[in-house]
């Protein structure tokens, strides 16, 4: 006897689940930046203490563990596009930028426009009053280097 197939998720469900994963990842990365706790400990804490809803937990895990793993390369990639040192960027906006640059560098399956739109949306929710403009401006410049092949194909 074979197992029944799980129903396939629609593109809309997948997008919503990834959006929820990004929201959680920004919060978790913010915590990581402020506390220095190991990302695996933060992951365990989130699983135990927070309602995770419809978030794509595999994607959340990848983002939370991937950003710290690649943080030096991420910071090097984003710093030329900042108007101040990275350590002077608001911690929420720094977490959002790191998340977006990670996706641009490591998740080539996610279109750069989706990455930028998601980052701007996250900055509107979690960032300072004009933080979304700052995030958009930095990523708009960074995408030229990080996704030059994708930009060239438009």
TAZIDA-V495765 format. One record per pair of residues at least 6 apart in sequence whose ideal C-beta (glycine too) atoms are under 7 Angstrom apart, sorted by the first residue. I is the first residue (numbers start at 1). J is the second residue. D is the distance in Angstrom with one decimal. If there is no record, write none. Layout:
# TAZIDA-V495765
I_J_D / I_J_D
This chain:
# TAZIDA-V495765
16_54_6.3 / 17_54_5.4 / 17_55_6.1 / 17_56_3.9 / 18_56_5.2 / 18_59_5.4 / 19_118_6.5 / 20_53_5.8 / 20_54_5.6 / 20_55_3.7 / 21_55_4.6 / 21_56_4.5 / 21_59_4.1 / 21_60_4.0 / 21_63_6.6 / 22_63_6.9 / 22_99_6.6 / 22_118_5.5 / 22_122_6.3 / 23_122_6.7 / 24_46_6.4 / 24_52_6.8 / 24_55_5.5 / 24_60_5.1 / 25_60_5.6 / 25_63_3.9 / 25_64_5.5 / 25_99_5.7 / 26_95_5.2 / 26_96_5.7 / 26_99_6.1 / 26_122_5.3 / 26_126_5.9 / 28_42_5.0 / 28_46_5.8 / 28_64_4.9 / 29_64_6.7 / 29_67_5.7 / 29_95_4.1 / 29_98_6.4 / 29_99_6.2 / 30_91_5.9 / 30_92_5.9 / 30_95_4.6 / 31_37_6.7 / 31_42_5.6 / 32_39_5.8 / 32_42_5.8 / 32_68_6.2 / 33_91_5.4 / 33_94_6.6 / 33_95_6.1 / 34_91_6.3 / 39_64_5.2 / 39_65_5.2 / 39_68_5.0 / 42_64_6.6 / 43_61_6.1 / 43_64_5.6 / 63_99_6.1 / 63_102_6.8 / 66_102_5.6 / 66_106_6.2 / 67_74_6.6 / 67_98_5.1 / 67_99_6.1 / 67_102_4.8 / 70_102_6.1 / 70_106_6.9 / 71_98_6.7 / 73_105_6.9 / 74_98_5.2 / 74_101_4.7 / 74_102_5.6 / 74_105_6.9 / 75_86_5.6 / 77_101_5.5 / 77_105_6.6 / 77_142_6.6 / 77_146_6.3 / 78_86_7.0 / 78_97_5.6 / 78_101_5.1 / 78_138_6.6 / 78_142_5.8 / 79_86_5.6 / 81_138_4.8 / 81_141_4.2 / 81_142_4.9 / 82_89_6.6 / 82_138_6.3 / 86_94_6.5 / 90_127_6.8 / 90_128_5.7 / 90_131_6.5 / 92_126_5.0 / 92_127_5.1 / 92_131_6.9 / 93_123_6.2 / 93_127_5.2 / 93_131_4.9 / 93_134_6.1 / 93_135_5.8 / 96_119_5.3 / 96_122_5.1 / 96_123_5.4 / 96_127_6.7 / 96_135_5.6 / 97_135_6.2 / 97_138_6.1 / 99_119_7.0 / 100_115_5.2 / 100_116_6.9 / 100_119_3.9 / 100_139_5.6 / 101_142_6.4 / 101_146_6.9 / 103_110_5.4 / 103_115_4.6 / 104_112_6.1 / 104_115_5.5 / 104_143_6.6 / 104_146_4.3 / 104_147_5.8 / 105_146_6.1 / 112_143_5.0 / 112_147_4.4 / 112_150_5.6 / 116_136_6.7 / 116_139_4.9 / 116_140_6.9 / 116_143_6.8 / 119_135_5.3 / 119_139_5.8 / 120_132_4.9 / 120_135_5.9 / 120_136_5.0 / 123_131_4.5 / 123_132_3.9 / 123_135_4.3 / 124_132_4.6 / 127_135_6.8 / 143_151_6.8 / 144_151_6.5
